[in-house]
């Protein structure tokens, strides 16, 4: 199934922004760039960009609660511009700051069914 392969490809390359851009996905999956976005939205019920952000933030949650990675290491590994960008994105999508999240010690996005 094309969408399953596409999701797998995105998840495996979530830390490589160039590989998960629309133009590259179009090349890999032999589709037009315009159709990639349309197809993805129809299949997953969210934009490609939103899916990528949510997938990254789920990894942030896992790393914050289950590793000793610093915020800088997490931001670098997941291709956020810097810790500030990571913090703002996390707060916007998760609803709590990174500090509050770590203090609560409980997954938020991983409990929601928002990302395949």
C-alpha positions as CSV (number, residue, x, y, z in Angstrom):
1,X,0.0,0.0,0.0
2,X,1.5,3.3,-1.1
3,X,0.4,5.3,1.9
4,X,1.9,2.7,4.3
5,X,5.2,2.8,2.4
6,X,5.1,6.6,2.4
7,X,4.4,6.8,6.2
8,X,7.2,4.3,6.9
9,X,9.6,6.3,4.7
10,X,8.8,9.5,6.5
11,X,9.1,7.9,10.0
12,X,12.4,6.3,9.1
13,X,13.7,9.7,7.8
14,X,12.1,12.0,10.3
15,X,15.5,13.4,11.2
16,X,16.4,14.2,7.6
17,X,14.4,17.2,6.4
18,X,15.6,17.0,2.8
19,X,14.4,13.4,2.4
20,X,10.9,14.2,3.6
21,X,10.2,17.3,1.5
22,X,7.4,17.1,-1.0
23,X,9.7,17.1,-4.0
24,X,11.8,14.2,-2.7
25,X,8.7,12.2,-1.7
26,X,7.3,12.8,-5.2
27,X,10.5,11.4,-6.7
28,X,10.6,8.4,-4.4
29,X,7.0,7.5,-4.8
30,X,6.7,8.5,-8.5
31,X,4.0,11.1,-8.1
32,X,3.8,14.8,-8.9
33,X,4.7,17.1,-6.0
34,X,1.2,18.6,-6.1
35,X,-0.4,15.2,-5.9
36,X,1.8,14.1,-3.0
37,X,0.3,16.7,-0.7
38,X,-3.3,16.1,-1.9
39,X,-2.9,12.3,-1.7
40,X,-1.3,12.5,1.8
41,X,-4.1,14.7,3.1
42,X,-6.8,12.4,1.7
43,X,-5.2,9.3,3.1
44,X,-4.1,10.5,6.5
45,X,-6.6,13.4,7.1
46,X,-3.9,15.9,7.9
47,X,-1.3,17.8,5.9
48,X,2.1,16.3,5.4
49,X,3.7,19.2,7.4
50,X,1.3,18.6,10.3
51,X,2.1,14.8,10.3
52,X,5.8,15.5,10.3
53,X,5.5,17.9,13.2
54,X,3.4,15.6,15.3
55,X,5.7,12.6,14.6
56,X,8.7,14.6,15.7
57,X,6.9,15.8,18.8
58,X,6.1,12.2,19.7
59,X,9.8,11.4,19.5
60,X,10.5,14.5,21.7
61,X,8.1,13.1,24.3
62,X,9.7,9.7,24.3
63,X,13.2,11.2,24.5
64,X,12.3,13.6,27.3
65,X,10.8,10.8,29.5
66,X,13.1,7.9,28.6
67,X,16.5,9.2,27.9
68,X,19.2,11.6,29.2
69,X,19.3,13.6,25.9
70,X,19.6,17.3,26.4
71,X,17.1,19.6,24.8
72,X,19.9,20.8,22.4
73,X,20.6,17.2,21.4
74,X,16.9,16.5,20.8
75,X,16.4,19.7,18.8
76,X,19.5,18.9,16.7
77,X,18.6,15.2,16.2
78,X,15.1,16.0,15.0
79,X,16.1,19.0,12.8
80,X,14.6,21.8,14.8
81,X,16.3,25.1,14.2
82,X,17.2,25.4,17.9
83,X,15.8,24.7,21.4
84,X,13.7,27.8,21.2
85,X,12.0,26.5,18.0
86,X,11.5,23.1,19.6
87,X,10.0,24.7,22.8
88,X,7.6,26.9,20.9
89,X,6.5,24.1,18.6
90,X,6.0,21.7,21.5
91,X,4.0,24.2,23.5
92,X,1.8,25.0,20.5
93,X,0.9,21.4,19.7
94,X,1.1,19.7,23.1
95,X,-0.4,22.5,25.2
96,X,2.3,22.5,27.9
97,X,5.9,23.7,28.1
98,X,8.7,21.2,27.8
99,X,9.5,21.8,31.5
100,X,5.9,21.2,32.6
101,X,5.8,18.1,30.4
102,X,8.9,16.6,31.9
103,X,7.7,17.5,35.4
104,X,4.4,15.8,34.8
105,X,6.2,12.7,33.5
106,X,3.3,11.6,31.4
107,X,2.8,11.3,27.6
108,X,0.4,13.7,25.9
109,X,0.6,13.2,22.1
110,X,1.3,9.5,22.5
111,X,-2.0,9.1,24.3
112,X,-3.9,10.9,21.5
113,X,-4.6,9.1,18.2
114,X,-3.2,11.9,16.1
115,X,-0.4,10.3,14.1
116,X,-0.3,6.8,12.5
